[in-house]
Amino acid sequence: MKSGFRGPRLATKLFILMSLALVVIPWFSYLYLSEMEELSVDIQANAQLLTAEGVSTLFNGRQDLFYDLPLTPEGYEQLYAQPLEKPIQIDGKSNDWEDVLNFRVSYGTSEDDVSDQIDVPNQFYLVLGKHNDQVYALVQVNDDRLIFRDRDILRLDLSDHLRITFSGEDGTVKNLVVTMTEPGVTTAYLVDDKFRYAEGDAENRVQGFTTTNDNGYSIEFRIPLEMLGPTRNFGLAVVDVDNPETRAVESITSTLPSAGSEEFEAFGLVLLKSPEVLRIIEGLGYSGSNIQVIDAQRRVRAEVGSYRASQIQPQTDEEDLSLVDTWFALINLEMDSIYETIDSYLRTTNPVPEGQVIEESLSGRPNYQRRYTPAEGEVIIAAHPIIAQDEIIGTIVLTQSTDRILQLRRDALQRIITFSVLSLIIFAVLILGFSISLARRIRKLGAEATNAIDRYGRLQTNQLKSEIGSGDEIGDLARSVSGMLSKLHQHNQFLENMPRTLRHEINNPLNALSTSLQNLENESSEIAKIKYLESAKRGVTRIGMIVQNLADAANLEDALEAEEFEVINLQKLVQNYLVNCRTTHPDRQFEYQGTEQEVQSKVSDYRIEQLLDKLIDNAIDFSYPDSTITVGLTFEETRLNLFVANQGPTIPGDMVDNIFDSMVSVRATNPDNRLHFGMGLYVVRVIAEHHGGSVTATNLIDDTGVTIKVTLPRFLTIPNQAFAAS
């Protein structure tokens, strides 16, 4: 009955196992590379901190580079233009200011005011920035009512506007008004001291844009740096007009007390990067790094380099790509998404505030910080304080991207993936070919084993031809199956020969028995009756011997399984056996040839004597009267040879291989009227094989007789065995 379940084929199983192994390799490789990346980043961070320390030594004791700024009125800060990485689009929106928007300064309310500053009237927020030769400003004004300028009114102070006071290129004080007629583009005018009337046409160098919101309005403008003159003096005020009828000025909120007023007393200073400080560090920058010199007031005095510039762009010229480069390019296309997915699980997305490392450095603690954001990736920020006369006057901040380390990890993982994929393909092909070959061999062996028996259960062959000489497990299986077939063949021969042999062997004693009984019935002489009675008894005895031989042969293998082996001196056993043979068979001469040394073997002495009985009986049966039967014992390193040779008829060539099978006899006649059932040498073979040996038959060189040789394992005594056992 065929099973309804069929599992995966051998090729599928091997492919799945190898695929799992090759999938695990990249994962463990990634974990290893991640650990190496962590180590490399830590090394880079420490090296970066040492670099920051080295740069800081260039500024130690240089107070002149940090305290050369004019003083401002108490309670007011200098106006600081933050360095911008790119120019600002003048559209009144704050989206371009994201990087520096947290540096905006509030004017128009005190720090003690705990109310919501969004609702404080006349309050504004200011942030300045610088890019190339332009100063940018974003002014966010809280105003509950915005009054735009009337184009028909010449006076510029009758609407909400900005007032800018600065020192011009010639060093004189100048006033500038930025007006709004509607949301959109603003107009700037140079005005008189009272900020009322324009002095000439609009100042087109100052460009601005206004947008309104629920809380007021925002003005975004830029002014050329050259307009501020060499001193960079600058002040700004927001003028609020709430009544559209009177258009009277309600309030003026300014960056300095006198900024935007009619009586000018003090300027603010637009702090820009110090040329001297920049000159010192500009030669220290390198690719993928940013160096900042920050003073004690947390203002950037100089800056060189950009850590974002190190990002490696993939090759896009497809015409110049080789096959290998194309493969790597395809991998790179998916690599970013893979890393983002993996890093989302393995990295933190809640970085420490960026300013913490600067605060700690300005407190006198050199430190570094690893910072990761999805937008920027991972960067290292190292800071070391600048000291002059036991006072911290600033800090060196060195920011560096880890893109190069990440790229090294990507390149390594890329090669691992490539190797894994190629290995998977190669192993898949090899495994598929191997499994196909293996399956074909197994199918061929199975088909041959199946065809060895016909549909009627009869053996077609006694051995297999396929895979017999193979040294692997399939070869072992083929040899096992072939051995099983050989035994089945012998058993079949036994069954096939049994009727003929039994008929031949039993008919003779039965005929003798029948004849004797008939003669006994008709015979009147007592002497003759005794003769025929003895003949009948011999016939019954022969039939009994036949039955006993069959029983012994059938039960021999089962009996051998229960035998216990022991180590004996086989040379002594053979010598004692020959002494008995000379007594029981006086009509034959027995001669011993072989070693006189002790030869040990682990055997059953009873079965060895039974084996010798069969060999001696066979030799007597096939030897000439008064001839010599030679018994010998020799040994090799691991084997010993027991042989019996007799002088008599030889074995036909076609019977040499079959003489040890059951119920096989080479006797053409039975002139001595003895029982020759063909079981003696079969018993010899079974006993020899059960002891791990073998038996062979060969004719003598001069064709004067036959030699039967039994090979058995030799028992080797291990030196110092007793001590080892103890």
C-alpha positions in Angstrom: 0.0 0.0 0.0 1.5 3.3 -1.1 1.6 6.1 1.4 -0.4 9.3 0.6 2.4 11.6 2.0 5.4 12.6 -0.1 7.9 14.8 1.6 10.3 17.2 -0.1 12.8 15.7 -2.5 16.4 15.4 -1.5 17.4 18.3 -3.8 14.9 20.5 -2.2 16.0 19.7 1.4 19.6 20.3 0.6 18.8 23.6 -1.2 16.7 24.8 1.8 19.5 23.9 4.3 22.2 25.7 2.2 20.0 28.7 1.6 19.3 29.1 5.3 23.0 28.9 6.0 23.8 31.5 3.3 21.1 33.8 4.7 22.4 33.7 8.2 26.0 34.6 7.1 25.1 38.2 6.0 23.1 38.8 9.2 26.0 37.7 11.4 28.4 39.7 9.2 26.2 42.8 9.7 26.3 42.3 13.4 30.1 42.0 13.3 30.4 45.0 11.0 28.2 47.0 13.4 30.5 46.2 16.3 33.5 47.2 14.2 31.7 50.4 13.2 31.0 51.2 16.9 34.7 50.7 17.7 35.7 52.8 14.7 33.3 55.6 15.6 34.7 55.7 19.2 38.2 55.8 17.9 37.2 58.7 15.6 35.4 60.5 18.4 38.5 60.3 20.6 40.8 61.4 17.8 38.3 64.3 17.0 38.5 65.4 20.6 42.3 65.4 20.5 42.1 67.5 17.3 39.8 70.0 19.0 42.2 70.2 21.9 45.1 70.9 19.4 43.1 73.6 17.7 42.2 75.2 21.0 45.9 75.6 21.9 46.1 78.0 19.0 43.7 80.4 20.8 44.8 79.9 24.4 45.8 83.3 25.8 44.4 85.3 22.8 41.9 87.5 24.6 42.4 90.0 21.9 40.5 87.8 19.4 37.4 87.7 21.6 37.2 91.0 23.6 37.7 93.5 20.8 34.0 94.4 20.5 32.4 97.7 21.6 30.3 97.8 24.6 26.5 98.0 24.4 24.0 99.6 26.8 23.3 97.5 29.8 20.5 95.0 29.3 21.0 94.8 25.5 22.9 92.3 23.4 24.9 92.7 20.3 23.1 91.9 17.1 24.6 88.7 15.9 24.4 87.5 12.3 24.3 83.7 12.3 26.3 82.0 9.5 24.0 80.6 6.8 24.9 77.6 4.6 22.8 78.9 1.8 21.1 82.2 0.8 17.6 83.0 2.1 14.7 83.2 -0.3 13.0 86.5 0.4 9.4 85.4 0.7 8.4 86.4 4.3 8.4 82.8 5.5 10.6 81.2 8.2 11.1 77.8 6.5 14.6 78.9 5.3 15.7 79.8 8.8 15.2 76.4 10.5 18.9 75.9 11.2 19.2 79.2 13.1 15.7 80.1 14.1 16.3 79.0 17.7 18.8 81.9 17.9 16.1 84.5 17.5 16.0 87.3 20.1 12.8 88.7 21.6 12.4 92.5 22.1 9.5 94.4 23.7 9.0 92.3 26.8 11.1 91.6 29.9 12.3 88.1 30.9 10.3 88.5 34.1 7.0 88.7 32.2 5.4 85.3 32.7 2.5 85.9 30.4 2.2 84.4 26.9 4.6 86.4 24.8 2.6 85.7 21.7 -0.1 88.1 22.9 2.3 90.9 24.1 1.7 94.0 22.0 4.6 95.7 20.3 6.8 92.7 20.8 8.9 91.4 18.0 11.5 88.6 17.4 14.6 89.1 15.4 17.1 86.7 13.9 20.0 87.8 11.6 22.0 85.7 9.2 24.9 86.2 6.8 25.7 84.5 3.6 28.5 85.7 1.3 28.1 89.5 1.1 24.5 89.8 2.3 23.0 90.2 5.8 19.5 88.7 6.1 16.9 89.6 8.7 13.6 88.0 9.8 11.4 90.2 11.9 8.3 88.5 13.4 6.0 91.2 14.9 3.1 90.8 17.3 0.6 93.4 16.3 -3.2 93.3 16.9 -3.9 95.7 14.1 -1.7 96.2 11.0 -1.8 99.6 9.3 -0.4 99.7 5.8 1.0 102.8 4.1 -1.2 104.9 1.9 0.5 105.4 -1.4 -1.0 108.9 -1.6 0.7 110.1 1.6 4.3 111.2 1.3 5.1 110.8 5.0 6.6 107.4 5.8 5.9 107.4 9.6 2.1 107.3 9.4 1.9 103.5 9.1 3.5 100.4 10.6 7.1 100.2 9.4 10.7 99.3 10.3 13.4 101.8 11.1 17.0 100.9 10.5 19.9 103.1 11.8 23.4 102.3 10.6 26.7 103.8 9.8 27.2 104.1 6.1 30.2 103.5 3.9 31.5 107.0 4.6 31.1 106.5 8.4 28.1 108.9 8.7 24.9 107.9 10.4 22.1 106.9 8.0 18.4 106.2 8.5 16.4 103.7 6.5 12.6 103.0 6.6 11.1 99.8 5.3 7.4 100.4 4.4 4.5 98.1 3.5 1.6 99.1 1.3 0.1 95.6 1.3 1.2 92.0 2.0 4.1 91.3 -0.4 7.1 93.2 -1.5 8.3 96.0 0.8 10.0 99.3 -0.2 13.0 100.8 1.6 13.9 104.5 1.6 16.8 106.5 3.0 15.0 109.2 5.2 15.8 112.3 7.2 16.6 112.4 10.9 12.9 112.4 11.9 12.1 109.4 9.8 9.4 111.2 7.9 10.3 111.9 4.3 12.4 110.0 1.8 15.6 111.4 0.6 15.5 110.4 -3.0 14.3 107.3 -4.7 13.7 103.9 -3.2 16.8 102.0 -2.0 16.6 99.0 -4.3 19.6 97.3 -2.7 17.4 96.5 0.4 14.9 93.9 -0.7 12.1 92.7 1.6 8.8 90.8 1.7 5.8 90.9 4.2 3.4 88.2 5.2 0.6 88.5 7.7 -0.7 86.0 10.3 -3.1 85.8 13.1 -0.7 87.4 15.6 0.7 90.1 13.3 3.1 90.1 10.5 6.6 89.0 9.4 9.1 91.0 7.4 12.0 89.3 5.7 14.7 91.5 4.1 18.3 91.5 3.1 20.9 94.4 3.0 24.3 94.3 1.4 27.1 94.1 3.9 28.9 97.0 2.2 26.1 99.4 3.1 26.9 98.9 6.8 30.4 100.3 6.4 33.5 99.0 8.1 32.1 99.4 11.6 29.1 97.2 11.0 27.0 99.5 13.3 23.4 98.6 13.1 20.1 99.2 15.0 16.5 98.2 14.3 13.1 99.4 15.6 9.5 98.4 15.0 7.1 101.2 14.8 3.4 100.5 15.6 0.5 102.7 14.3 -2.9 101.4 15.4 -5.4 104.2 14.5 -6.0 104.5 10.7 -7.7 107.9 11.3 -5.1 109.7 13.3 -2.2 107.5 12.2 -0.3 108.5 15.3 2.7 106.4 16.4 1.6 104.3 19.4 5.0 102.7 20.2 8.5 102.1 19.1 10.2 98.9 20.1 13.9 98.7 19.3 17.1 96.6 19.6 18.9 99.5 21.4 17.5 102.4 23.4 18.3 105.0 20.7 17.7 102.8 17.7 15.0 104.3 15.5 14.7 107.5 17.6 15.3 111.0 16.5 18.2 111.5 18.8 20.7 108.8 18.1 23.0 107.9 21.0 24.2 104.3 20.5 24.6 101.6 17.9 24.4 97.9 18.1 27.0 95.9 16.3 26.3 93.2 13.8 28.8 90.6 14.8 30.2 88.7 11.9 32.9 86.1 11.6 36.2 87.4 12.8 38.7 87.6 9.9 41.7 87.0 12.2 40.1 84.0 13.8 39.0 82.7 10.4 42.6 83.1 9.1 43.9 80.9 11.9 41.6 78.0 11.4 40.9 78.1 7.7 43.9 75.9 6.9 42.8 73.3 9.5 39.6 72.2 7.8 39.3 68.9 6.0 36.7 67.1 4.0 33.7 65.9 6.0 34.4 68.2 9.0 33.3 71.5 10.4 35.3 73.6 12.8 33.7 76.4 14.8 35.2 79.0 17.1 32.6 80.0 19.6 33.0 82.7 22.2 31.8 82.7 25.8 28.5 84.3 24.7 28.0 81.3 22.4 28.5 83.2 19.3 30.3 81.7 16.3 33.4 83.9 15.7 34.7 81.8 12.8 33.8 78.6 10.9 35.3 76.5 8.2 34.2 73.3 6.4 31.0 71.4 6.3 30.4 67.9 7.6 27.6 67.3 5.0 30.0 67.7 2.1 31.4 64.2 2.7 28.4 62.3 1.5 29.5 60.1 -1.4 27.4 60.3 -4.4 26.8 57.1 -6.4 28.0 56.8 -9.9 25.3 57.6 -12.4 27.0 57.4 -15.8 25.5 54.1 -16.9 27.4 54.0 -20.1 30.7 53.6 -18.3 29.5 51.0 -15.9 30.9 47.4 -16.2 28.9 44.4 -15.3 30.3 44.3 -11.8 29.8 48.0 -11.3 26.2 47.6 -12.5 25.7 44.9 -10.0 27.1 47.1 -7.2 25.0 50.1 -8.4 21.8 48.0 -8.2 22.8 47.0 -4.7 23.5 50.6 -3.7 20.0 51.6 -4.9 18.5 49.4 -2.2 21.2 49.8 0.4 19.9 53.1 1.8 16.4 51.8 2.5 17.9 48.6 4.0 20.1 50.6 6.3 17.3 53.0 7.3 15.1 50.0 8.2 17.9 48.3 10.2 19.1 51.5 11.8 15.6 52.3 12.9 15.7 49.3 15.2 19.4 49.5 16.2 19.9 53.2 16.7 18.3 55.9 18.8 16.2 58.5 17.1 16.0 60.9 20.1 19.4 62.7 20.2 20.7 64.7 23.0 20.2 68.5 22.5 22.9 69.8 20.2 23.9 72.6 22.5 24.7 70.3 25.4 28.3 69.6 24.3 29.0 73.3 23.9 27.6 74.1 27.3 29.7 71.5 29.0 32.8 72.7 27.1 32.2 76.3 28.2 31.9 75.0 31.7 35.4 73.6 31.4 34.7 69.9 30.6 36.1 68.8 27.2 33.7 66.2 25.8 32.3 64.7 22.7 28.8 63.6 21.6 27.5 61.2 19.1 24.4 62.5 17.5 22.0 60.7 15.2 19.0 62.1 13.3 17.2 60.5 10.3 17.9 63.7 8.3 21.6 64.1 8.9 22.6 60.6 9.9 25.2 60.2 12.6 27.7 62.9 13.4 30.3 63.4 16.1 30.5 66.7 17.9 33.7 67.3 19.9 34.3 70.5 22.0 37.4 71.7 23.9 37.5 75.0 25.9 39.8 77.9 25.1 41.4 79.3 28.2 43.2 82.6 28.9 44.4 83.5 32.3 42.4 80.7 34.0 39.3 82.0 32.3 37.2 80.2 29.6 36.9 82.6 26.7 35.4 80.3 24.2 35.4 76.7 22.8 36.5 74.9 19.7 33.7 72.8 18.3 34.6 70.1 15.7 31.7 68.4 14.0 32.5 65.4 11.7 30.2 63.0 9.8 30.6 59.3 10.1 29.7 58.8 6.5 33.1 57.4 5.6 32.9 54.8 8.2 29.3 54.1 7.1 30.5 53.8 3.6 33.2 51.3 4.6 30.5 49.3 6.3 28.3 49.5 3.3 31.2 48.4 1.0 32.0 45.5 3.2 28.3 44.4 3.5 27.9 44.9 -0.2 30.7 42.5 -0.9 29.3 40.1 1.7 25.9 40.2 0.0 27.5 39.8 -3.4 29.5 36.8 -2.1 26.4 35.3 -0.5 24.3 35.6 -3.6 27.0 34.2 -5.9 27.7 31.5 -3.3 24.0 30.7 -3.2 23.9 30.4 -6.9 27.0 28.3 -7.2 26.0 26.1 -4.3 22.5 25.8 -5.6 23.9 24.6 -9.0 26.3 22.2 -7.3 23.7 20.9 -4.8 21.2 20.5 -7.6 23.7 18.6 -9.7 24.8 16.5 -6.8 21.2 15.8 -5.6 20.2 14.9 -9.2 23.2 12.6 -9.5 22.5 11.1 -6.0 18.8 10.7 -6.8 19.6 9.0 -10.1 22.0 6.6 -8.4 19.4 5.8 -5.7 16.7 5.3 -8.3 19.0 3.1 -10.4 19.9 1.0 -7.3 16.2 0.8 -6.3 15.2 -0.3 -9.8 17.9 -2.9 -9.9 16.9 -4.2 -6.5 13.2 -4.3 -7.5 14.0 -6.1 -10.8 16.0 -8.7 -8.9 12.8 -10.3 -7.9 10.0 -11.1 -10.4 6.4 -10.7 -9.8 6.2 -14.3 -8.6 8.8 -13.7 -5.9 11.6 -15.6 -7.6 15.1 -14.2 -7.6 16.5 -13.1 -11.0 20.0 -12.5 -9.8 22.1 -13.2 -6.7 23.9 -9.8 -6.6 23.7 -6.2 -7.7 25.9 -4.6 -10.3 25.3 -0.9 -9.6 27.3 1.0 -7.0 29.1 -2.1 -5.7 32.4 -0.4 -6.1 31.4 2.9 -4.7 33.0 4.0 -1.4 30.2 6.2 0.0 27.0 5.3 1.9 25.2 4.4 -1.3 27.9 1.9 -2.0 27.5 0.5 1.5 23.8 0.2 0.9 24.3 -1.5 -2.5 26.7 -4.0 -0.9 24.3 -4.7 1.9 21.4 -5.3 -0.5 23.7 -7.4 -2.7 24.7 -9.5 0.3 21.0 -9.9 1.2 20.2 -11.0 -2.3 23.1 -13.5 -2.1 21.8 -15.0 1.1 18.3 -15.1 -0.5 19.8 -16.8 -3.5 21.4 -19.4 -1.3 18.2 -20.0 0.5 16.4 -20.4 -2.8 19.0 -22.8 -4.0 18.6 -24.7 -0.8 14.8 -24.9 -1.3 15.2 -25.8 -5.0 17.8 -28.5 -4.3 16.0 -29.9 -1.3 13.4 -32.0 -3.2 16.0 -33.5 -5.6 18.5 -34.1 -2.9 16.0 -35.5 -0.5 14.7 -37.8 -3.2 18.2 -39.0 -4.0 19.3 -39.3 -0.5 16.1 -40.8 0.9 15.4 -43.1 -2.0 18.5 -45.1 -1.5 17.9 -46.0 2.2 14.2 -46.5 1.4 14.9 -48.9 -1.4 17.4 -50.7 0.8 14.8 -50.8 3.6 12.0 -52.0 1.3 14.2 -54.7 -0.3 15.4 -55.9 3.1 11.8 -56.1 4.5 10.6 -58.0 1.4 13.5 -60.4 1.6 13.0 -60.7 5.4 9.4 -61.7 4.8 10.3 -64.4 2.3 13.4 -65.6 4.0 13.2 -68.6 6.3 16.8 -68.8 7.4 17.6 -67.2 10.7 21.0 -66.1 9.6 19.6 -64.4 6.4 16.8 -62.8 8.5 19.5 -61.2 10.7 21.3 -59.9 7.7 18.2 -58.3 6.1 17.2 -56.9 9.5 20.6 -55.2 9.9 20.2 -53.7 6.4 16.8 -52.3 7.3 18.2 -50.8 10.5 20.9 -49.0 8.5 18.3 -47.6 6.2 16.3 -46.2 9.1 19.5 -44.8 10.6 20.4 -43.0 7.3 16.9 -41.5 7.1 17.3 -40.3 10.7 20.7 -38.7 9.9 19.2 -36.9 7.0 16.5 -35.4 9.2 19.1 -34.5 11.8 21.4 -32.8 9.2 18.4 -30.7 8.0 17.6 -29.7 11.6 21.2 -28.9 12.4 21.6 -26.7 9.3 18.3 -24.9 9.9 19.1 -24.2 13.6 22.8 -23.4 13.1 22.6 -19.7 12.6 20.2 -19.2 15.5 22.4 -21.3 17.7 25.5 -19.3 16.8 23.9 -16.1 17.9 23.6 -17.4 21.4 27.3 -18.6 21.6 29.7 -16.9 23.9 33.3 -16.3 22.6 36.4 -16.6 24.7 40.1 -16.2 24.0 41.8 -19.6 23.5 45.1 -21.0 22.2 44.0 -22.2 18.8 47.4 -24.0 18.2 46.8 -26.1 21.2 43.2 -26.9 20.2 44.3 -28.1 16.8 47.0 -30.3 18.2 44.6 -31.9 20.7 42.1 -32.4 17.9 44.6 -34.2 15.7 45.4 -36.6 18.6 41.7 -37.7 18.6 41.6 -37.9 14.8 44.5 -40.4 14.8 42.5 -42.6 17.2 39.1 -42.4 15.5 40.5 -42.7 11.9 43.3 -45.2 11.9 43.0 -45.8 8.2 44.3 -42.2 7.5 47.5 -40.5 8.2 47.3 -37.0 9.9 50.1 -34.5 9.7 50.4 -31.1 11.3 52.2 -28.2 9.4 52.4 -24.7 10.8 53.5 -22.7 13.8 54.5 -24.1 17.1 53.9 -20.7 18.8 50.8 -19.9 20.8 48.2 -18.3 18.6 45.2 -16.7 20.3 41.8 -16.1 18.9 38.5 -15.1 20.4 36.1 -17.9 19.3 33.7 -20.6 20.5 35.9 -23.7 21.0 32.8 -25.9 20.5 32.1 -24.4 17.1 35.7 -24.5 16.0 35.8 -28.2 16.8 32.5 -28.6 14.8 34.2 -26.8 12.0 37.2 -29.1 12.1 34.8 -32.1 12.2 33.2 -31.0 8.9 36.6 -30.3 7.3 38.1 -33.7 8.4 35.0 -35.5 7.3 35.1 -33.8 3.9 38.8 -34.6 3.6 38.3 -38.3 4.5 35.4 -38.5 2.0 37.5 -37.2 -0.8 40.9 -38.7 0.0 42.5 -42.0 -1.0 42.8 -44.9 1.5 46.1 -44.7 3.4 46.7 -41.2 2.1 47.9 -38.3 4.3 45.6 -35.5 5.5 47.5 -32.3 6.3 46.2 -29.9 9.0 48.0 -26.6 9.4 47.9 -23.3 11.3 49.7 -20.1 10.3 49.3 -16.5 11.3 49.8 -12.9 10.1 49.7 -9.6 11.9 45.9 -9.5 12.4 44.7 -12.8 10.8 45.3 -16.5 11.2 44.8 -19.3 8.7 43.6 -22.8 9.5 43.7 -25.2 6.5 43.0 -28.9 5.8 44.5 -30.5 2.7 43.8 -34.0 1.3 45.0 -36.1 -1.6 42.1 -37.1 -3.9 39.9 -35.8 -6.7 39.9 -32.0 -7.4 37.0 -29.6 -7.5 35.6 -28.9 -11.0 36.2 -25.3 -12.0 32.6 -24.4 -12.2 32.0 -25.5 -8.7 34.7 -23.6 -6.8 32.5 -20.7 -6.0 29.4 -22.8 -5.1 30.9 -25.6 -3.0 30.2 -23.9 0.3 26.5 -23.4 -0.5 23.9 -25.7 1.1 23.0 -29.0 -0.5 25.8 -28.8 -3.0 27.9 -31.9 -3.6 30.5 -32.7 -6.2 30.2 -36.5 -5.8 29.1 -38.2 -9.0 28.6 -41.5 -7.3 28.3 -42.9 -3.8 30.1 -46.1 -3.9 30.7 -46.3 -0.2 27.0 -46.0 0.5 27.7 -43.2 3.0 25.5 -40.2 3.5 26.7 -37.1 1.4 24.0 -34.5 1.9 26.0 -31.4 0.8 25.7 -29.6 4.1 29.2 -30.1 5.6 31.1 -27.2 3.9 28.0 -25.0 4.2 28.3 -25.4 8.0 32.0 -24.6 7.8 31.2 -21.3 5.9 28.5 -20.3 8.4 30.7 -20.9 11.4 33.7 -19.0 9.8 31.6 -16.0 8.8 30.0 -15.8 12.2 33.5 -15.5 13.7 34.3 -12.7 11.3 36.3 -14.9 9.0 36.0 -16.5 5.6 36.6 -19.9 3.9 38.0 -20.7 0.4 38.7 -23.9 -1.5 41.6 -24.4 -4.0 43.0 -27.3 -5.9 46.6 -28.3 -5.2 49.1 -27.0 -7.7 49.8 -30.5 -9.1 46.0 -31.3 -9.1 46.6 -34.1 -6.6 44.0 -32.9 -4.1 42.2 -30.0 -2.5 43.0 -27.4 0.2 40.2 -25.8 2.3 41.5 -22.7 4.1 39.6 -20.9 6.9 40.7 -17.4 7.8 39.9 -16.0 11.3 40.7 -12.8 13.2 43.7 -13.0 15.5 43.4 -11.8 19.1 46.2 -9.3 19.8 47.4 -8.8 23.4 47.8 -5.1 24.2 51.0 -4.4 26.2 50.5 -3.4 29.8 46.8 -4.2 29.3 46.5 -5.2 32.9 47.9 -1.9 34.1 45.7 0.0 31.7 42.6 -1.8 32.9 43.4 -1.0 36.5 
